[in-house]
Amino acid sequence: MVKDPTRGDPRDTPIITKPWTPPVDQNVYDGDNPPTAPTWIPKPDWDPKNGGWKPEDGVKAIISGPSILNMLLDGQDGFSPDQVTDPHSAPGADPDGSNGDDRRGGDCRTSLGGWRVYEPLDRQGRATGIEACLDSAFLNANKGSSPKVEKIAPPGYTWAAIRAGELGNRPAKFWRNACHLLGAQLSGDGLRYENLSTCSRSANAKRIDPRDPGQHPNMLHYENKVKNAIDAGRVVQYRVTPEYEGSRVIPGRFHMQADVWNANGTRVKLFDDYVQNTMYSVKDGTFHNIGKEIPEGWHK
C-alpha cells in the first residue's frame, strides 16, 4: 500500500484532552484572598406573637429555693430554712419582710414556719448581726447551745481578760463573756463565730462577782422579753446588731430590736434599745466601755 503523503500518519496526530478541574472549595472564606466575614448576627427564627413560647416564659419558670423545698417537703415537720447550708439564702434576710409569696399572711413566718439568719462576718472576722422570726414550734425544733471558748472564741476575747485584770477584776472569767447575739434560749448557736461577740459579764447577764454592781437592762433582759412573748403564744421578729468603734473588734454597744404579732394579727414594737458594753472596775469604781478601749488593730 502506498502511503498518502497528504494525510500523514495517524500515529503522529496529537490527542487533545480537557484540562483537569480542581474541586470547588466549600469554605468561601478559605484561600489566598478570602472575602470579609459578615458582622451581622442572624435573627432567631421564631415569631414572638404567634409562637408557642414567649420570652417572658423564662421568667415564669424561675422558682425560689424556699418554694422548691416547700414542695419537696410537703407535709413534713421539723424543717427550718436555717438548716439549709447557705444561711444567706434563708428567708427573712430582708428586715422589712419583703419576701413575696414566701411569707404567710399576718406575721414574719414563711410557709415553712419560723427562721433565723446569721449575718456574715466582716473582713475583720467580726460578727455583724442576727435576725430571726421565732415562735414556739421553731424553738422546740431548734435548740440553742452554749459557747465553748476553748474551741471558738470571738475577736478580742483574750484582750478583754487582760483588761479585766488591769481594772482589778480577777478572775477574768467572772467579768468577760463570749456573748450570743441570738441567745441560746432563742435557738442561738454558741459554736458559730457569726453569733458571738466579746462582751462584759454585766452587759450579758446577771453578775457573778458580788463586787460587780451589774448593769440593767442587759442582753438577757431583752432575750427574756422575747421568750416570754413566745411562751404566751406570740410570734416575734427579733434582731441584734453589734456596733463597733472604727476597726475595733469588740462592740461598743448592742442594738436590740423586736416586734411582736398579737393573736389578732396586729404588729407591736416590743423594744428598740441599746445595751452598752461596759465593765465595772473594782480598782477605780467606774464603768469602762471595753469596745471603745480595745486598741485598733488588736484581734485576739
C-alpha positions in Angstrom: 0.0 0.0 0.0 1.2 3.4 -0.9 1.2 6.0 1.8 -0.6 9.2 1.0 1.7 12.0 1.9 -1.2 14.5 2.2 -2.9 12.6 5.1 0.1 11.9 7.3 0.5 9.2 9.8 -2.4 9.0 12.3 0.0 8.0 15.0 1.7 11.4 14.6 -1.6 13.3 15.3 -1.6 14.7 19.0 -4.5 13.8 21.3 -6.2 16.9 22.8 -7.7 16.4 26.3 -9.7 18.8 28.5 -7.6 20.2 31.4 -8.3 18.8 35.0 -10.6 21.0 37.0 -9.9 21.1 40.8 -12.8 20.6 43.2 -14.6 23.7 44.4 -13.6 24.6 48.0 -16.8 24.7 50.1 -15.3 27.2 52.5 -15.8 30.6 50.9 -13.6 32.2 53.4 -10.6 30.0 52.6 -7.8 30.7 50.1 -5.3 33.4 49.4 -7.8 36.3 49.2 -10.8 35.4 51.3 -13.7 37.9 51.4 -14.5 39.7 54.7 -16.8 37.8 57.0 -20.2 39.4 57.8 -20.6 41.2 61.1 -24.4 40.9 61.4 -26.0 38.3 63.5 -29.0 36.4 62.2 -32.2 36.9 64.0 -33.8 34.0 65.7 -36.3 32.1 63.6 -39.4 32.4 65.8 -42.4 34.7 65.9 -42.9 36.1 69.4 -46.5 36.9 68.5 -47.6 33.6 67.2 -45.1 31.1 68.5 -45.9 28.7 71.4 -43.0 30.1 73.5 -42.7 33.7 74.7 -39.5 35.4 76.2 -41.3 36.1 79.5 -41.9 32.4 79.9 -38.3 32.0 81.0 -39.0 34.4 83.9 -42.2 32.4 84.8 -40.1 29.3 85.1 -38.0 30.6 87.9 -39.0 29.1 91.3 -37.4 30.3 94.6 -35.4 28.0 96.7 -37.8 28.0 99.7 -40.7 27.3 97.3 -38.9 24.2 95.9 -38.1 23.0 99.5 -41.8 23.5 100.4 -42.9 21.3 97.5 -40.4 18.6 98.3 -41.2 18.6 102.0 -45.0 18.8 101.6 -46.5 17.7 104.9 -43.2 17.1 106.7 -42.5 18.7 110.1 -39.3 19.7 111.8 -37.6 21.6 109.0 -36.5 25.2 109.1 -34.7 27.4 106.5 -31.8 27.7 108.9 -31.0 24.0 108.1 -30.0 25.0 104.6 -26.2 25.0 104.2 -26.3 28.6 102.9 -27.6 30.8 105.7 -27.9 33.8 103.5 -30.4 32.2 101.2 -32.8 31.6 104.1 -35.9 33.7 104.0 -36.1 36.6 106.4 -32.8 38.3 105.5 -34.8 41.4 104.5 -35.7 43.3 107.7 -38.7 44.8 106.0 -40.1 41.3 105.4 -40.5 41.8 101.7 -40.1 38.1 100.6 -43.2 37.9 98.5 -45.2 34.7 98.4 -42.9 33.0 100.9 -44.5 34.9 103.7 -47.6 33.8 105.4 -50.3 36.4 106.0 -50.1 38.4 109.2 -46.6 37.8 110.6 -43.0 37.2 109.7 -43.2 33.4 109.3 -42.8 31.8 105.9 -44.7 28.8 104.6 -42.0 26.7 106.4 -42.6 28.5 109.7 -40.0 30.4 111.8 -36.5 31.2 110.6 -33.2 32.7 111.7 -30.3 34.3 109.8 -26.7 34.8 111.0 -25.3 37.7 109.1 -21.8 37.1 107.6 -18.6 38.1 109.3 -17.0 41.2 108.1 -13.4 41.4 106.8 -12.0 41.6 110.3 -13.8 38.5 111.4 -16.4 40.4 113.5 -20.0 39.3 113.9 -22.4 41.7 112.2 -25.8 40.7 113.5 -28.6 38.2 113.6 -32.3 38.3 112.6 -35.0 35.7 113.5 -38.7 35.1 113.2 -39.5 33.0 116.3 -42.5 31.0 117.6 -42.8 28.1 120.0 -42.7 25.5 117.2 -39.4 26.8 115.9 -37.8 26.9 119.4 -38.9 23.4 120.1 -37.4 22.1 116.8 -34.1 24.2 117.1 -32.3 24.1 120.4 -29.6 26.6 121.1 -26.1 25.8 122.6 -23.6 27.3 125.0 -20.2 28.7 123.8 -17.1 26.6 124.1 -14.4 29.3 124.1 -11.6 26.8 124.1 -12.7 25.9 120.6 -14.3 29.1 119.3 -13.6 32.5 120.9 -14.8 35.8 119.4 -12.3 38.6 118.5 -10.9 40.5 121.4 -11.7 37.7 123.9 -8.1 37.4 125.2 -7.7 41.2 125.4 -10.8 41.6 127.5 -9.3 39.2 130.1 -6.1 41.3 130.2 -8.2 44.4 130.6 -10.3 42.9 133.3 -7.1 42.2 135.3 -5.9 45.8 134.7 -9.1 47.0 136.2 -8.6 44.9 139.3 -11.2 42.3 138.2 -10.0 38.8 138.9 -10.6 36.1 138.0 -11.3 37.4 134.5 -13.8 34.6 133.7 -16.3 36.3 136.1 -16.0 39.6 134.2 -15.9 38.9 130.5 -18.0 36.6 128.3 -18.5 35.4 124.7 -22.0 36.8 124.2 -24.6 35.2 122.0 -26.2 37.6 119.6 -29.1 35.2 119.3 -29.4 33.8 122.8 -29.2 30.0 123.5 -32.8 30.1 124.8 -33.9 31.5 121.5 -32.2 28.8 119.4 -28.8 30.6 119.1 -25.7 28.5 118.2 -22.8 29.0 120.6 -20.4 27.5 118.2 -20.6 30.0 115.4 -18.4 33.0 115.1 -21.3 34.8 113.3 -23.3 34.6 116.6 -20.5 35.6 119.1 -19.1 38.9 120.3 -16.8 39.6 123.3 -18.7 41.4 126.0 -18.6 42.2 129.7 -20.5 39.9 132.1 -22.6 42.8 133.2 -23.7 43.6 129.6 -24.5 40.0 129.0 -26.4 38.7 132.1 -26.6 38.6 135.8 -23.4 39.4 137.6 -21.2 36.6 139.1 -18.8 38.5 141.2 -20.6 40.2 144.2 -18.3 43.3 143.7 -19.8 43.9 140.3 -22.8 46.2 140.6 -24.1 44.8 137.3 -25.9 46.5 134.5 -29.7 46.8 133.9 -31.1 46.3 131.4 -28.6 43.8 129.9 -28.9 41.5 126.9 -30.6 38.7 128.9 -33.3 41.1 130.0 -34.3 41.6 126.3 -34.0 37.9 125.5 -36.3 37.1 128.4 -38.9 39.5 127.0 -38.8 37.7 123.6 -39.0 34.3 125.3 -42.0 35.4 127.5 -43.9 36.7 124.4 -43.3 33.4 122.6 -44.4 31.4 125.6 -47.6 33.4 125.6 -48.3 32.2 122.0 -47.0 35.2 120.1 -44.7 35.4 117.1 -41.6 37.7 117.5 -39.3 39.2 114.8 -36.0 39.7 116.6 -32.8 41.5 115.6 -29.5 42.1 117.4 -26.7 44.3 115.8 -23.3 44.8 117.4 -22.0 48.3 116.8 -18.2 48.9 116.6 -15.9 51.9 117.0 -13.9 52.1 113.8 -11.8 49.0 113.3 -12.0 47.8 117.0 -13.1 44.2 117.2 -15.2 44.4 120.4 -18.6 46.1 120.1 -19.2 49.3 122.0 -22.8 48.5 122.3 -25.6 46.1 121.1 -28.7 47.3 119.3 -31.7 45.2 120.5 -34.9 45.3 118.5 -38.1 43.2 118.5 -41.6 43.3 117.1 -44.4 41.1 118.3 -47.6 39.9 116.5 -50.6 39.6 118.7 -53.2 36.9 118.4 -55.4 39.3 116.3 -52.6 39.8 113.8 -51.6 43.3 114.9 -47.9 44.1 115.0 -46.5 45.9 118.0 -43.0 47.1 118.8 -41.7 45.1 121.8 -38.5 47.1 122.2 -35.8 49.1 120.4 -33.0 49.8 122.7 -29.2 49.6 123.3 -27.0 47.7 125.7 -23.7 49.4 126.4 -20.7 47.0 126.5 -19.3 48.3 129.8 -17.2 46.6 132.5 -17.1 47.8 136.1 -13.6 48.3 137.6 -13.0 47.2 141.2 -9.8 49.3 141.2 -11.3 52.7 140.3 -15.0 52.1 141.0 -16.2 53.2 137.5 -17.6 51.6 134.4 -15.3 51.2 131.3 -16.6 50.6 127.7 -14.3 47.8 126.6 -15.5 48.3 123.0 -14.0 51.8 123.0 -10.9 50.9 125.0 -9.6 48.0 123.0 -6.8 49.3 120.7 -7.5 49.4 117.0 -5.6 46.5 115.2 -5.9 44.2 118.2 -7.6 41.0 117.3 -7.3 38.2 119.9 
